Amino acid sequence: MPKTAQMPTQSTRRIWSGLAFLSAFAALTVPASEVTSAAWPRGEDKSFVTLSYETTVDGPDFGDYGAFYYEYGVTEKLTFGLDIGKSRDAGQVSAIAFLRYPLGAPEGDNVFAAELGLGWAERDGSAVAALRPGLSWGRPVSGAWGNGWLGVESTYALYEDGEGLGKIDSSFGINHANGNLSIFKLEFAAPTDGDDTLAFAPSHVVKVSENSFLEFGLSHEFTDSVTKVKVGVWHSF
């Protein structure tokens, strides 16, 4: 007798529903320009947007997470941005608007930038104001594997209720000859009202048009032993 087809798990359905939504979004966008680390200014009148969806495949499930990130170059040096995220099951929402500006002239290949963000976050069912300063560093690198970049992005969110959240993301990216990207990140978070966490988050970004990309990623957070998958759209214009 033929075997009965196995029904997809809830996590699998979440992944495919997220991928379908993001693919539909990608089909509506126009081609994007070169993607770089946060330390570099976006450039006058240039925009960059990402939309991503993340779900747990192993370990404690803290809820699927959707994120929207946008940058716009107000001038050649000044960048305006929006950083919005929502956890579906936990109901947690945050929204930050920020301005970023380079710090001094580049020192060789090293680029530094400072930013200041203002917005709000949902904490314990209530919306609280948030102030989020940040610093970032980046530099291009090259080797036998090709060209790429190194970057570190750090922020510290100060909440109206007196708590805070520090984050440091370190990344190593590779630009492939076919236009694809490989990115390896270490993500550290230190909330004042919880445990510190550290996650390793590799991803591969596929070029789907002249300047549009689809991201496929994994992350493993070591403190709670949580493994997640991520799909995303990158687009700039």
GIJONOR-V688967 format. One line per field, one symbol per residue. ss: DSSP state (A for helix, B for strand, O for the rest). phi: phi as a letter, one per 30 degrees, with the letter a starting at -180 (. if undefined). A space follows every 50 residues. Layout:
# GIJONOR-V688967
ss: ???
phi: ???
This chain:
# GIJONOR-V688967
ss: OOOOOOOOOAAAAAAAAAAAAAAAAAAAOOOOOOOOOOOOOOOOOOBBBB BBBBBBBBOOOOOOBBBBBBBBBOOOOOBBBBBBBBBOOOOOBBBBBBBB BBOOOOBOOBBBBBBBBBBBBBBOOBBBBBBBBBBBBBBBBBBOOBBBBB BBBBBBBBBOOOOBBBBBBBBBBBBOOOOOBBBBBBBBBBBOOOOOBBBB BBBBBBBOOOOBBBBBBBBBBOOOOBBBBBBBBBBBO
phi: .ddddddddddddddddddddddddddcdceccecbddddddjeicbbbb bbbbbdcajeccjdbcbbbbbbddbdcdccbbbbbbcdddidbbbbcbbb bdcideciddbbbcbbcbaabdbhibdbdbcbdabbbaadbbaddkcaac abbbbbdccddjdabcbbccbbcbcdddjdbbbbbcccbbddcaddbbbc bdabccdcaebcbccbbbbbcddchccbcbbaccaba
